[in-house]
Amino acid sequence: MGNNGDRAKGFEFKRFATPRIIAGVAIAIIVLWALVVIFSSPVPTAPPDSAGTSHDTPLKTTSSAETSHVSSPQADDHAATDTTHAGTETEADGATASSQQAAAGHATSSAVSSTDSHGSTSTAKTADSRATVSKDMVAHSQPATTAHKTTSQTAAKPSPVSHSALPATAIMAPIHKPKPKGVAFVEAAIKPLYHELEERWWGWRPNDIINVTDNINNFQMGVLEVTRRTTVALAERISRTGTTDAFDENLEQAMNWFMVKATSYWFPSAESKYKEGLEELETYLQKLEKGKATFYIRTDNLIPLLSSFEDLLGSCDENLVKQANEDGSPVSFFAVDDYFFYTQGVASSMATVLEAVHHDFLLTLESRNATELLHHAILACQRAAAIQPWIILDRDLSSILANHRANMAAPISHARFYLGQLIKTLST
């Protein structure tokens, strides 16, 4: 009876434990299966733009992991190079580099899992496939690396214009070289007479057969006289190193052509010879600009020119203030306006030449503290040239009416005085 009871109890225990054991084993199998499924699930590949190393076949995935291990130091070296040359690294570049490293890590894990799951693959075949795909991946990844480097350098390096901060006008502005010494002086010697010959209506008038505009005629005579004296000083002094130096052939010809009588109508014609003289001055000017002619700004070259101007102003001053001619006859009413406009022509052209003297002889003048004296002489000539009466009167100095000769004589006397002082200052 005891044995039967024990058997009954054993049967009951088996019937009770068997389903529970089976259920526990099934649950354990299910749990293990779930764990295997979870841990062996494939890692999602990164997009082509982020990793740049994902491919379609499992073989390429395996080799990409190998390539990512090899390329990682190159990426680090690339980052260090960018930091050294560019000096700056944006947060976007850092984020991109981090995503690339993470993708490389995932690819490595995937490669390890894939290798473990396919353990039957031969070692030699794996090595060959790694070598082949590694070459493919290096060739494929280099353009991406280069593009990334170019982009990072472009974003990190500022443009040179932003550092220099130069305005566009300063960058595009043309470069102007200073004119050689003497160019301004020769241009000033040409300008007054050229205006009378080419730009004045009716041109050169002193040699006209019918003289109906004597005021302009005398004005042009004054301009011619200043041009003559300027050309003589240029040919004999300013263009030569000394008295033993040869004359410049163009200046010598110009000096000769300007000496033609102003009233000569034919054989030769005054205006034709004066034009030839201006052409010779133009030729000398071109040689100056090319460095083939000489121009010396010494005081001993400037003083003769100023002395000739002072003599000319002295003659004009005398004609403006005299009350009688040398024979004792009173000054004619018809001669008054001739003296006036001749002097005005002298003052107008002399102011132009003296301004050029101030430009080209500035160093010489400043070395003797003579700039202020020349400035006063120029202003006096300009004031004389600015007097423009409708009709020239020569009334008594105490009269209610004007005496235009005396009005012109005042600035001319000032100009002559300052030129005299200038000559003394340069001579000491």
C-alpha angles and dihedrals in degrees: 000000000000092000092048090052092050091049091050091050092049091050091050091049093051091048090050099042101038098072091042093052091047090049092049092050091048091049091049091050091049092049092048090047091050091049091050091049092048098047096039096051112123117258112242110252120240120249116268092249094055105040103015090197106080118115138177106248125066089235092059091046089055093047092045088060089053091048092049089056091051096042096048095083089048090054090049090048089048090053091049091049092051090050092051098047103032098036092211137068121194124223090244091060090049091051091048092050091049092051090049092051091047091050090050090051093051090048090052092052090047090050092051092048092047091050092050093048091050098044092146091074112112121249095232094051091048092051092049093048091048092052093046097046092041090061090047092050094048090051090046097046098047096077090050091050091048092048091049091050092049092049094048093048091048092051095043102042115071119218118266091241092060091054096046093041092205117165118242091244091057092051094046097039112117120243113245119200118210116255117254117258112278098027094101091046095052091045089053091050090054100042104070097047092040089057091053094048102039110016103035114094109252090014123226110010113175091084096048115127091225111043110198099147105055093160093062090042092059092043089056091048090056091050090050093052093054090047091051094051092045092051093047092051090047094049099041102035122004098049094046133073091218146326092293094056119102121252119255104252095222093051091047091053091046091051091053095047093051090055091067111117111268093224095051107125102180140007087049113014111216097221093047092054092045089053090051089051090053090049089055089052089050090053091051089048091054090050089052091053091050093046094246097116134055133237121178122198098197120140092241088060095048099045096066090054092050091046092054089049090050091052091049092050089048091056091048092048091053093051090050097052104032117109098195138028124246092268091055096254117133119256109270120243088233092055094052095075090043091059091044098053094038089056091046091054089051093050094046096052093037091056089055093051094045091053088056089048088055089052101046100030095043095117091050092048094047092050088061097036089242100129094098093053092053090048091056091048091053092050091050092052091048092052090052091050091050095062106106112170121177092226130013113241127188103191128154115289089242093047124112087234123077129265101209094185089060091045090054093043094061099065091036090055090050092050092050091049094051092046089053091051090046092054091051092049093050092046095057 
